[in-house]
Amino acid sequence: MGFLLSKSMDANFKKQQEFMLHNARLQMERQIVMQNQMRERQMAMQVAWSREFLKYYGTFFTLATVGLTVGAIKRRKPFLLAPIVPLGFIMAYQVDSAYGTFIYRVRGEAESIMTSDHDRLDLPHGTPTFESIEKARRARSNLASFLEK
């Protein structure tokens, strides 16, 4: 009789473990999907910001270029065209980040860093562990209780 009860409990325990594992896997998959969607939204906002900034900077660059060119021609001083060069580099950067391949090159460089220079990504004191987080939490809790007294 005890053997049958034990066998039934073991079967239920295994089913419960499988159910918990399945739920944990589903929760992890949902977490990954959610984090990826948040990352995509942040990247979309960054690209949208670059495109919006380009509109304003493009207007400034155009007005500055026209004004400097007209001033250089009227005053016969070609050195007035000099600011167009650095402004042009900034304009090229903004166009590339808003509509060009900038994001792909940055992603490629990030992948390269992750594979070949992974040691640069290490956190000070290593990756946080449950024990280190609990230690800090207890220390804060003890400090808070000490300050209340």
Phi and psi in degrees as a GROMACS rama.xvg file:
@    title "Ramachandran Plot"
@    xaxis  label "Phi"
@    yaxis  label "Psi"
@TYPE xy
-63.9216  -35.1195  GLY-2
-64.0499  -43.6944  PHE-3
-64.5604  -39.9109  LEU-4
-66.1223  -42.3961  LEU-5
-64.3438  -41.4427  SER-6
-64.2025  -41.397  LYS-7
-64.8392  -41.4017  SER-8
-66.4712  -39.3302  MET-9
-62.818  -42.4607  ASP-10
-63.4833  -42.9623  ALA-11
-65.2828  -39.0363  ASN-12
-63.7522  -42.7256  PHE-13
-65.216  -41.1067  LYS-14
-62.6179  -40.8876  LYS-15
-65.8455  -40.9459  GLN-16
-62.5569  -43.3861  GLN-17
-63.3604  -40.4667  GLU-18
-62.9439  -44.1267  PHE-19
-65.3612  -40.5399  MET-20
-64.0509  -42.8819  LEU-21
-61.2239  -44.8506  HIS-22
-64.9623  -39.926  ASN-23
-63.4954  -40.4477  ALA-24
-64.8849  -43.9104  ARG-25
-61.2772  -43.379  LEU-26
-63.2285  -41.6926  GLN-27
-64.0166  -43.2547  MET-28
-62.6147  -42.2299  GLU-29
-63.1267  -40.7746  ARG-30
-63.0736  -42.6382  GLN-31
-64.4306  -44.686  ILE-32
-62.0378  -44.0023  VAL-33
-63.8552  -45.2297  MET-34
-64.1911  -37.701  GLN-35
-66.435  -40.3109  ASN-36
-63.8559  -39.4842  GLN-37
-64.8414  -41.3884  MET-38
-62.4768  -43.488  ARG-39
-62.958  -40.4651  GLU-40
-65.7877  -40.1433  ARG-41
-65.4466  -41.0679  GLN-42
-64.942  -40.9306  MET-43
-61.7977  -40.4872  ALA-44
-64.9985  -38.6305  MET-45
-65.4683  -44.1887  GLN-46
-66.0867  -42.0247  VAL-47
-62.1735  -39.7377  ALA-48
-63.1196  -43.2764  TRP-49
-60.585  -42.1831  SER-50
-67.175  -39.36  ARG-51
-68.1868  -42.7764  GLU-52
-62.1807  -37.2212  PHE-53
-60.6197  -36.1822  LEU-54
-59.9483  -47.2635  LYS-55
-70.2237  -45.8841  TYR-56
-66.3061  -36.9725  TYR-57
-60.9515  -40.7372  GLY-58
-63.7743  -46.1675  THR-59
-60.682  -46.4369  PHE-60
-60.8262  -43.2012  PHE-61
-63.0057  -47.6063  THR-62
-63.6846  -41.9411  LEU-63
-65.2727  -41.7505  ALA-64
-64.4643  -46.4711  THR-65
-62.5177  -46.2685  VAL-66
-62.9748  -43.7763  GLY-67
-67.9389  -37.1244  LEU-68
-66.5088  -45.7402  THR-69
-62.2703  -43.0414  VAL-70
-64.0936  -39.4521  GLY-71
-66.4389  -37.8851  ALA-72
-71.8027  -45.4045  ILE-73
-65.2052  -42.6919  LYS-74
-91.7704  -4.46414  ARG-75
56.8945  43.6085  ARG-76
-126.8  95.9322  LYS-77
-66.3998  -19.2255  PRO-78
-66.0072  -14.8103  PHE-79
-67.625  -16.5918  LEU-80
-81.706  -10.7142  LEU-81
-56.1668  -41.9013  ALA-82
-63.4078  -16.5479  PRO-83
-66.2702  -31.3399  ILE-84
-63.7258  -56.5724  VAL-85
-65.4933  -35.9585  PRO-86
-63.6184  -33.7132  LEU-87
-66.9714  -38.4545  GLY-88
-63.2183  -42.5236  PHE-89
-64.545  -39.7231  ILE-90
-63.1838  -43.6603  MET-91
-62.6113  -40.9097  ALA-92
-61.4981  -44.5643  TYR-93
-65.996  -40.6776  GLN-94
-63.6567  -42.8002  VAL-95
-64.4  -41.4861  ASP-96
-73.1286  -27.8512  SER-97
-86.1479  -38.5287  ALA-98
-131.11  -9.73359  TYR-99
-94.2339  -154.272  GLY-100
-98.071  15.1254  THR-101
-53.5735  -48.889  PHE-102
-63.9844  -33.9535  ILE-103
-70.6492  -39.3737  TYR-104
-66.8058  -40.1213  ARG-105
-64.2068  -43.7462  VAL-106
-61.4329  -42.8059  ARG-107
-61.9544  -42.0407  GLY-108
-65.7183  -39.1899  GLU-109
-63.523  -41.4125  ALA-110
-64.2882  -39.0292  GLU-111
-62.9828  -43.015  SER-112
-62.636  -41.9757  ILE-113
-66.0079  -28.8429  MET-114
-91.2342  -42.4855  THR-115
-100.191  -28.764  SER-116
-118.037  41.1681  ASP-117
-60.3764  -28.1028  HIS-118
-64.1401  -21.8981  ASP-119
-70.7738  -16.3655  ARG-120
-91.6673  -5.8448  LEU-121
-65.223  139.241  ASP-122
-81.3484  151.102  LEU-123
-61.5062  136.981  PRO-124
67.0154  13.4792  HIS-125
77.751  -176.211  GLY-126
-71.7031  135.881  THR-127
-59.8731  141.025  PRO-128
-113.469  168.005  THR-129
-59.116  -42.1805  PHE-130
-63.1029  -42.7958  GLU-131
-67.4945  -36.5072  SER-132
-68.2049  -43.2062  ILE-133
-63.666  -39.4965  GLU-134
-61.3278  -44.9411  LYS-135
-66.4681  -39.3395  ALA-136
-63.9337  -45.0008  ARG-137
-63.8891  -38.8981  ARG-138
-63.3093  -42.6206  ALA-139
-66.1038  -40.9389  ARG-140
-62.7375  -43.223  SER-141
-66.294  -38.7874  ASN-142
-65.4205  -42.3366  LEU-143
-64.239  -42.166  ALA-144
-68.6163  -33.8485  SER-145
-67.0638  -41.0557  PHE-146
-71.1803  -26.5606  LEU-147
-70.71  -26.0803  GLU-148
